[in-house]
Amino acid sequence: MGDLLLVRHGETEWTVNRRHTSITDVPLTPRGEQQALQLALPLQALDIARVLTSPRIRATHTAQLAGLPDPQTCDDLREWDYGAYEGLRTADILRRRPEWSLWRDGVPPGNDHPGERPEDVGARADRVLALLHRYLDTAVGTVVVVGHGHFLRALAARRLGLPTAAGSLFRLDTATVSRLSLEHGRPVIAQWNQKYGQLTNAGQGEEDQCTLTLPRQRKGPEPWTF
């Protein structure tokens, strides 16, 4: 059966500042570009059947730098519409609404964008999974989607048969790869939040070497060591 790889885009100025970034087309930082380049080595070993990316430049640029073949944009892979909370940090929102939770409450509309509730995001995730159904239920290769933190977490929850709000349980850093596979015919998490090279959080140093087993490698020993 085909595996589903979730790739979060590289670092941007707004991810460093922890600002909610949806419709704002913030580019990758130089560090974010380097992170995306570091994805190329492990990803090139895969037998990739299809690549979809969010239309935002931070996602399409990540796919390009990672050397993913023939990426196609998919509007449903865009980030959660944060409405009136676009550009704000969670700490800023909690000062106004101490009990607020994105995964439970969604966001209020902004001037130009309606914002989304968890069920709205879950419906988009379900449409993406329906689009990829014939790839994920066959052995034609790995499907790669390049997108954003909150939406990819929602997509993972829906693939696993969980409510959208369960995405709150899955931390997802910038420039990471996560793999959903099948076990006894049921979707499972095979790897999650895997990092390459330097740590993705600004201000931290080199991470330790680690080992990641990737599906359908064309060459090289298993597991893939980097």
Disulfide bonds with the S-S distance in Angstrom:
none
